[in-house]
Amino acid sequence: MRHPPTWGVGWGLLLLLTACDARISGAPDDLVLGDAGGGADAAAPQASDAAAPFGPWSAPAAIPQAATKAAEDDATLSSNALEMIFAVDSANGKDLYYASRGSTAAPWSAAAPVPFNSATTSDETPRLSADDLTLYFASARGGNGNLDIYAVKRTARGNTTWGSPQAITAVNTQTLTEKWFMPCGTDHYIMVQTGANNDTDLVEGTLGGPAATPITDLDSAQSETGTFVSPDCLTIYFASNRTTPQQIFTSHRASLTAPWAPPSPVVDFPIAGGNGNQEDPWLSPDGHTFVFASDAAGTKDIYLSTR
């Protein structure tokens, strides 16, 4: 895993070179968002500042272990790309499933439901913290009929024993839907929330701060979803149906207080024989692995590309 000298410079270089279709350096790790009580998780391990060029992305390939007759989406991987948690359509809405592999060259294990799925309501949109010890996800188990954000913890990477999910009351509301909670920095987050027009918008906030506010630089009159944010909170990937079919977009900003650049479509991942929707982006910290969901084959499946 490679780190640029500073978070902002590294991710700014990543976005600039991507726009030029050049080889790009990897993305950094950073501190993890604290839990609902305000305590911080451990920081992800640091590595060298050396950067190396990348080649082009491989053709996206569906992950067989995450392909069933149902629809699969909402994939998130651990920072080493050896664990995957994703959502599968179910009678309750969605359930979360887990798979792992011994190396990035090895096949994935058979996927199995996570032990904390609700028996009666939907669980979806998982995102792991930078140290991979906290999983944030959306669930309707709160009883108000809406999706809210929950956090569940474990003690080590690769450990499939999780604690009890806890609602993150600092970001949840009684009347709106919250999902795709993505932590970055020490207490910052970006997530998706139901907007005034009943579409889904990107909103941004800090735990312990005022209510999250819409990101007007990125939101459109249509729906935005599937947020993935760099650990320094300066680069974002998201899906939007402002285009047909739905596409993944990316944007960068120079600092937390700077405006976001106009979002540009991500066109690196054409699927042979299909022209379907693309959504739910995830990029590994080292910049080598990109995961997303697409219905190009007829049913939503999870695709992986490497470089």
C-alpha positions in Angstrom: 0.0 0.0 0.0 1.4 3.4 -1.0 0.9 6.8 0.5 1.5 10.2 -1.0 3.2 12.8 1.3 -0.2 14.4 2.3 -3.7 13.1 2.0 -5.0 16.0 0.0 -2.1 16.0 -2.5 -2.3 12.3 -3.0 -6.0 12.1 -3.8 -5.8 15.3 -5.8 -3.1 13.7 -8.0 -5.2 10.5 -8.3 -8.2 12.4 -9.7 -6.1 14.7 -11.9 -4.2 11.8 -13.5 -7.5 9.8 -13.9 -9.0 12.6 -15.8 -5.9 12.6 -18.1 -6.2 8.8 -18.6 -2.7 8.4 -17.1 -1.3 5.9 -14.7 -2.2 6.9 -11.2 -0.8 6.4 -7.7 -2.7 4.7 -4.8 -5.0 6.3 -2.3 -4.0 6.8 1.3 -5.4 5.4 4.5 -6.4 7.8 7.3 -7.9 7.9 10.7 -11.2 6.1 11.3 -14.5 7.8 12.3 -15.3 7.2 15.9 -18.2 5.2 17.2 -21.6 6.5 18.1 -20.3 7.4 21.5 -17.5 9.6 20.1 -14.5 7.4 20.7 -12.1 6.9 17.8 -11.2 3.6 16.3 -7.5 2.8 15.9 -5.8 4.3 12.9 -5.0 2.2 9.9 -1.3 1.2 9.6 0.9 3.6 7.7 3.2 2.6 4.9 6.0 4.1 2.8 5.5 7.3 0.8 6.8 5.7 -2.4 4.5 5.9 -5.4 4.5 3.7 -8.4 2.6 3.9 -11.8 -0.4 1.9 -12.6 -1.4 0.2 -15.8 -5.0 0.2 -17.2 -7.9 -1.3 -15.5 -8.7 -4.9 -16.4 -12.1 -5.8 -18.0 -14.7 -5.9 -15.2 -15.6 -9.5 -14.2 -18.6 -10.6 -12.2 -17.7 -12.3 -8.9 -19.3 -15.8 -9.1 -19.6 -16.2 -5.4 -21.7 -13.0 -5.3 -24.0 -14.0 -8.1 -27.4 -15.7 -7.5 -30.8 -15.6 -9.1 -31.5 -12.6 -6.8 -30.0 -9.2 -7.2 -26.7 -8.4 -5.5 -25.3 -4.9 -4.9 -24.0 -2.7 -2.1 -20.5 -4.3 -2.0 -17.7 -3.1 0.3 -14.3 -4.8 0.7 -11.8 -4.7 3.5 -8.8 -2.4 3.0 -6.7 -5.4 1.9 -9.4 -6.6 -0.5 -9.6 -10.0 1.2 -13.0 -9.7 2.7 -16.3 -8.6 1.1 -19.7 -7.7 2.5 -22.6 -7.1 0.1 -26.4 -7.1 0.0 -28.7 -9.7 -1.5 -32.4 -9.1 -2.2 -34.6 -11.1 0.2 -38.1 -11.3 1.4 -37.2 -8.6 4.0 -35.8 -6.2 1.4 -32.1 -7.0 1.6 -29.7 -9.2 3.8 -26.0 -8.8 4.2 -23.6 -11.5 3.1 -19.9 -12.1 3.8 -17.2 -13.8 1.7 -13.4 -13.9 2.0 -10.3 -15.1 0.2 -6.7 -15.9 1.1 -5.1 -13.6 -1.4 -6.1 -11.2 -4.1 -5.3 -14.0 -6.6 -7.4 -16.6 -4.8 -11.1 -17.3 -5.4 -13.7 -16.0 -3.0 -15.2 -18.3 -0.4 -18.9 -19.2 -0.7 -20.9 -16.3 0.6 -22.8 -16.7 3.9 -25.3 -14.3 5.7 -23.8 -12.2 8.5 -25.0 -13.1 12.0 -26.6 -9.7 12.7 -29.1 -9.6 9.9 -32.6 -8.7 11.0 -35.2 -11.4 10.7 -37.9 -9.0 9.7 -36.5 -5.9 8.0 -33.9 -4.8 5.4 -30.2 -4.5 6.1 -28.1 -2.9 3.3 -25.4 -0.4 2.1 -22.4 -1.7 4.2 -19.2 0.4 4.6 -16.2 -0.6 6.6 -14.1 1.8 8.6 -10.5 2.4 7.5 -9.2 -0.2 10.1 -11.9 -2.7 9.0 -13.1 -3.1 12.6 -16.4 -1.3 12.4 -19.1 -1.9 9.8 -21.7 0.8 9.1 -24.9 -0.2 7.4 -28.5 0.9 7.0 -31.4 -1.0 8.6 -35.1 -0.5 9.1 -34.9 -2.4 12.4 -35.5 0.8 14.4 -39.2 0.6 14.2 -40.0 3.9 12.5 -40.3 2.4 9.1 -37.3 4.1 7.7 -33.7 3.0 7.1 -31.3 4.3 9.7 -27.5 4.0 10.2 -26.2 1.3 12.5 -22.6 0.3 13.5 -21.4 -3.1 14.5 -17.8 -3.9 15.7 -15.3 -6.8 15.7 -11.9 -7.2 17.3 -9.7 -8.1 14.3 -9.6 -8.2 10.5 -10.9 -11.5 9.3 -12.9 -12.1 12.4 -16.5 -13.1 11.5 -17.7 -12.7 15.1 -19.4 -9.3 15.4 -20.9 -7.5 18.3 -24.5 -6.2 18.5 -25.5 -3.4 16.0 -26.0 0.0 17.6 -27.9 2.9 16.1 -25.9 6.0 15.4 -28.4 8.4 16.9 -26.2 11.4 16.0 -27.1 11.0 12.3 -30.4 9.2 12.2 -33.8 11.0 11.9 -37.3 9.9 12.7 -38.8 10.8 9.3 -36.1 10.5 6.7 -34.2 7.6 5.2 -30.4 7.4 5.9 -28.1 5.0 4.1 -24.6 4.6 2.5 -22.9 6.1 5.6 -19.3 6.6 4.7 -16.8 7.7 7.4 -13.7 9.7 6.7 -11.2 11.8 8.8 -11.6 11.6 12.5 -15.3 12.5 12.8 -16.5 13.4 9.3 -19.0 11.5 7.2 -20.9 11.6 3.9 -24.1 9.6 3.5 -27.3 9.4 1.4 -30.5 10.9 2.8 -34.0 11.3 1.4 -34.4 14.8 -0.1 -37.2 17.3 -0.2 -38.4 16.0 -3.5 -38.4 12.4 -2.2 -35.2 11.7 -4.2 -31.9 10.7 -2.5 -29.3 13.3 -2.0 -25.7 13.3 -0.7 -25.3 15.0 2.7 -22.3 15.8 4.8 -21.7 16.3 8.5 -19.6 15.6 11.6 -20.5 13.6 14.6 -21.3 15.9 17.4 -21.9 18.8 15.0 -25.2 20.1 13.5 -27.4 18.1 11.2 -25.9 16.9 7.9 -26.4 19.3 5.0 -26.9 18.6 1.3 -23.8 18.7 -0.9 -25.3 21.1 -3.5 -22.1 21.0 -5.6 -22.8 17.3 -6.4 -26.5 16.8 -6.0 -28.8 16.9 -9.0 -32.6 16.9 -9.5 -32.3 13.1 -9.8 -31.1 10.6 -7.1 -27.6 10.2 -5.9 -26.5 7.1 -4.0 -23.7 4.6 -3.3 -21.2 7.0 -1.7 -17.5 6.1 -1.4 -15.2 8.7 0.0 -11.4 8.8 0.4 -10.0 8.7 3.9 -9.1 12.4 3.8 -12.7 13.3 2.7 -11.4 15.0 -0.4 -12.3 12.6 -3.2 -15.8 11.0 -3.7 -17.3 8.4 -5.9 -21.1 8.0 -6.2 -23.8 6.8 -8.5 -26.4 9.1 -10.1 -29.4 8.5 -12.4 -29.0 12.0 -13.9 -27.9 9.9 -16.9 -29.4 6.9 -18.6 -28.2 4.3 -17.9 -27.2 5.2 -14.3 -23.5 6.0 -14.0 -20.7 6.3 -11.4 -19.3 9.8 -11.0 -16.3 11.2 -9.2 -15.3 14.6 -7.8 -12.5 16.2 -5.8 -12.0 19.2 -3.6 -8.9 20.9 -2.2 -9.9 20.9 1.4 -12.9 20.2 3.7 -14.1 23.8 3.3 -13.4 24.1 -0.5 -16.2 23.5 -3.1 -16.4 20.2 -4.9 -15.3 20.2 -8.5 -18.1 19.5 -11.0 -18.6 15.7 -11.0 -17.3 13.7 -14.0 -18.5 10.3 -15.2 -16.2 7.3 -14.5 -15.9 5.5 -17.9 -13.1 3.0 -17.1 -15.4 -0.1 -16.6 -17.3 -1.0 -19.7 -18.9 -4.5 -19.4 -18.6 -6.6 -22.6 -22.0 -7.3 -24.2 -23.9 -5.0 -21.8 -24.9 -1.4 -21.3 -26.5 -1.5 -17.9 -26.6 0.7 -14.9 -23.5 1.0 -12.8 -23.6 1.9 -9.0 -22.2 1.2 -5.6 -18.5 2.1 -6.2 -15.6 1.0 -3.9 -11.9 1.7 -4.5 -9.2 0.0 -2.5 -6.7 2.2 -0.5 -3.8 1.1 -2.7 -5.7 2.0 -5.8 -5.5 -1.5 -7.3 -9.1 -2.8 -7.0 -12.4 -1.2 -8.0 -15.7 -2.9 -7.2 -19.2 -1.9 -8.4 -22.6 -3.3 -9.1 -24.3 -3.5 -12.5 -27.3 -5.0 -14.2 -25.6 -5.2 -17.6 -26.1 -9.0 -17.6 -29.9 -8.7 -16.8 -29.8 -8.9 -13.0 -27.7 -6.8 -10.7 -24.3 -8.5 -9.9 -21.1 -7.4 -8.3 -18.1 -6.7 -10.6 -14.4 -6.4 -9.8 -11.6 -4.8 -11.9 -7.9 -4.6 -11.0 -4.8 -2.9 -12.3 
